[in-house]
C-alpha cells in the first residue's frame, strides 16, 4: 500500500514536471456533490470531537442522510444543467461532469442515503459508538464519485484509493471480533497489491500514449495507428486487472468471500454496493469511451472474465451454507452480469450495466441489512438454517428479504428482472450469443440458492422437517462446509477457531435431533430448533429496508423512468 | 338509452365484486337479495335498451359500443366493446329475465345451505360472463365470457364439492368443455388469419375474400366449441352428470342459458354458415342425431333431473337442427320457449326434490299433484309445452323447426318428428310417475336404503310433501305463464304476427332460408305435429298412469345413454390416463428429473471442488491474483505479437 501510494506520488510528480501545469482553474459547482460529502464529513468529525458527551449514533446517521440527500439533489440539479447545456469539465480537464458521471453520482448518493439508515441499528446493537462508520462511508462515497467523473487516469487512481481505504477500515470496524480484523487485513493487503498493478497499468499506458488524460489518450489513438502496441495493450491489461479486482471479477475475486463474511454486515452491504458502483463507473468509462479502438483486444478478455465470473459466482454460491458467504458469491455473479454490458461495448450494453449497478446497489444493501438483523448480536448466526420459519416469526422482514432475493434472482415485477433482461439483450444484440446463454444459465443456477432461502423462510419450522431426519441432515449440512471452508485455519491463518464455530453451530441442532428421537410431538421440538431470539428491528432499519424494497418493486413494475435515465446517461458521455 | 347498454353486464359484475369479499358478512338472505335485485336491475336496463333499439329503423339496428383497446399487438387489434343488435338483445333479455327469476327461487331453495352467500357470488359472476358472451362485439371477448360461464358452471356443479360425485361431475364438465374450447380457439385463430380481424362486423364484411374450404373449417371448428358447450354428440355425457349441482343451477345454466351459448354462436356466425353449406349440413345432422339419442335416453332414466338433462340434450339438438337448416329464427324461437319451459320443469323438479327430502328417484314418488297443487299444475304446463301440445309455446317453436327441416330434406324432418313424439312420451312418463298414481313414497320409505342414517329419520318423522315458499312459487307461476304464452312472439298465421322473425331480420335476414309453404301444407304440418304430441301423451298415460314398473321399456342400452359415456371412458379417458401415468413415471421421473438432477449434482460437485481454492490464506489469494495477471498478459501479448 505504501508502495503504491509512493508510486502514485512519483507518477504525479513526473506529470507535473512534464507538462509544467500551474494551479488549474476549479469550477466548484461542478464538484459540489463531492464537496458536500467531504465537507460534511469534516463537520461530523469536528462535532464528535467538540461535543462534551458522545453523540448517539442516530445523530450521525441523520446528519449523513441529510448530507447524502443534499448531494443527491445537487447531482440532479447538475443533471438538468448538463442535459440543457452539455457536459462540464474542470480542474484542467481531469474531471468531466457528464451524464454518465451524474448517473453514478445519483446512484452513489442513493446508496449513501440508505446505508446509514441500515447501519445505525447495527452499530447501536454491537455498541460501536462514534462517527467512524458514517465518516468512512462519506469519504468512500466521495472517492467513488471522483472515479465516476474522472477524466484522467491519475484521478481514477486517486478516486480508487479514496474509495478503497475507508472500505478497508470499515471491514475492520468491529474490533472486538477477530474475523472483522482478519477481513480488513486481507482486504488491505490484496487491495494494495491490486492497486500497484493498476498503477503499473497507468504507467504503461502513459508510456505508450504520452498522456494520462482520457480524452487525450482517445484523441491520440484516433490520430495514430500503433503498429507495435505491446506496451499499450499490456497497460490496458493491467488496468483491467485493477478494476476486475475492485468489482470482484473471477479470477481476481478471491478476497471477496472472506472479506464479505468477516466484515460487519452493514459494512459488507455498503462495500458491495459502493465498490461496484465506483469500480464499474471507471471501468466502463475507460474501456468503452477511451479505448474503443482497441476493442478487438480487450473484448475477448472481458468475455472470458464475464463468463468465469458468472459461472464461478453462481456455482460456488450453491454449496454455501453461510448466508453472508452465499451473498458474496452471488455478488460475484452479479458482477458478471454487469460485465456483459461492457463486453457488448454498445450504448445499449452500457445503459444496461448502469441500470444494473443502480438497482443492484439498493438490493444488496437491503439484503445485507436483513442478514445483519437475523445474524443477531455478535454476528454468530449466519447459518442458512437460521432462516427457517422466519416468515412466521418476522413476516415483514421475511417478506422484504424475499422481495430482495427474488430481485437478485431476476424475478419479474422487480428491478432485477429488467436489469438482467437489458444486459442479456445487449449481449445478444452484440452477437455475444454464447455469453448471453452462459448468463442465463448462471441465472438459472443462481435462482436455486435465492429461492432456497425464500423457501426456508416460508416453510413451517415445525412441520417442514419430518422428525429427526431433517434435523440430522441439517446438522450434517451445517458441519460440512464449516469444516472445509476455513481449512487453512488449522494451519494458522487468521480465521478464528473453526472447531469452535462448528461446535456452536452444530451443538443446538444435534441436541434437538436427539430430543426429536425422544419426543413424539415434533412441533415442540422444532420450536427448539429454530427457537431464535426475536429479531430486534428499529424504525431506522425498517425505513431503509422500505426504501430498498419500494425502489425494487416500483421500478420493477414501472421501469421506464430509470431505463430512460440510464439511456440518456450513455448518450451524454 | 342504447349507451346504457354497458350497465347490463355491469350490474351482475358489481354484485360479484360486492359479494366476493363481503358476502359472508352480508349473510343469508341479504346476500341473495342483493344478487337478485342487481340481476333484476340488469333486466330492466335490458328492456329499456330493447325499447330504444326498437325505435331505430330496422336497417340501423346494429350499434357497436366500444369501450377500450384491450389487446393491441401488431396486426391484432382486440377491442372491448358491446354489439347491441336484435340478436344480442334477445339473448340478453331472456338471460337476465330468467336469471332474475331463478335467483329469486334460489333464495328459497338454498336457504338452509351454509354456503348461501358463495352460491350467489357464483351466480352473479355467471350472469356477468353470460352477458359478456352474448353482448361482446368480437370473438375474443365472447370467448372470455364463454370461458367465464364454463368456470362458473364448474364451480356450481361442484358446489357441494364434499360429495364425490359432484366433485367429479364438475371435473368432467370442465374437461369435456376444454375439448370444445380448443375448437373454438382454433376457429378464432383461423378467422383472424383469414380475415385479419376478430370483430364480428368486420369479419362478416370480409368473408367474400375467404375461400370455401376455409369457411367450412372455421364453421366446423366453432361448431366444435358449440358441441362442447351445448352438449351435442359426442360431447354430451357431462350434462347428465352436471345434475349433481344444486337444482337452480341446473335450471339456469344447464337448461336455460349457458348450454344455449353454442346455438347463439351458430346464429351469430350465420354469414359464415350461409357461405359454407356443407358445414351447415353437418350441424343439422349432428343436431337431429343428438335430439334422437337424447330423447330415447330420457325414456329410461329414473332420476327426476336426469330425465330433464337428457331432454335438454335433445332440445338443444333441435336448435342445432334449426341452425344447420338455416332457420336461425326458429333456433332462437325454440331457445326462448325452451328457456321458459325447461327452467320451469327444473324448478318444479327442485320443488319436488325438496318435498321428497332430497330423494330424486321418480320410482319412489307418485301422487304428489294433490299435495303440491302449484308445483303439479305448473309442471303439467311445462310438460304439455315441451311436448308440443297446442296451443302451448313448444308447439309453435318446434313446429317451426320441423317445417324448416323438411325444407332441407324430409329425412331430417322424419327423425325430428319421431323425436317429438318421444318427447311427449318421456315427459309424460315423468309427470305420471311423479304426480299421479300411487304414493309409492309412503311404503317405499321405511325400507328405503338411500343412506342409512336418513332412513330411520324418515320413518320417525314421516314425509309431508307441500308446496314451497313464495320465493319458489312465484318463479314457477311466472315461468308457467311464459311457457303458455311464449308462442305469441312468433305466430305463423299471418305475416304481421311473426314478430321475432321481423325483429331478427337485420341480423339473420340476409342468410335466412326462405321457404314458402302453401297454407294447406302449413296446416298439415301443424296437424301432424299436434297428432304426434297427443300420441306421445296418450301412450305415456296408458303405460305409466297406473304402473311404475315396466323394465321392458327401460332397456339398459337406453338408461346408459347408448353407452356413449362408457365407450368414451374406455377409449379416451383410460388411454389418456395410461399415457399420463407413462409420462409421469417414465418420462418425468427418469428422463426429465434425471437431466435436472444430473445438472444439479454437476453444479454441486463443481462447487465443492471450486470452493477448495478458497483456502483462507492471503498468500495463496495473492498467488491466484498474480497467476491471473500472468495469463491475461500472456494472452494479450501473444495476440499482439501474432
Interface residues (C-beta under 8 A of the other chain):
Chain A: X185 X186 X189 X190 X193 X194 X197 X228 X229 X230 X233 X234 X236 X237 X238 X240 X241 X245 X251 X252 X254 X255 X257 X258 X297 X300 X301 X312 X315 X316 X317 X318 X319 X320 X445 X448 X481 X484 X485 X486 X487 X488 X489 X491 X493 X494 X495
Chain B: X600 X603 X604 X606 X607 X608 X610 X611 X612 X613 X614 X615 X616 X617 X618 X620 X621 X622 X624 X625 X627 X628 X629 X632 X633 X635 X636 X637 X639 X640 X641
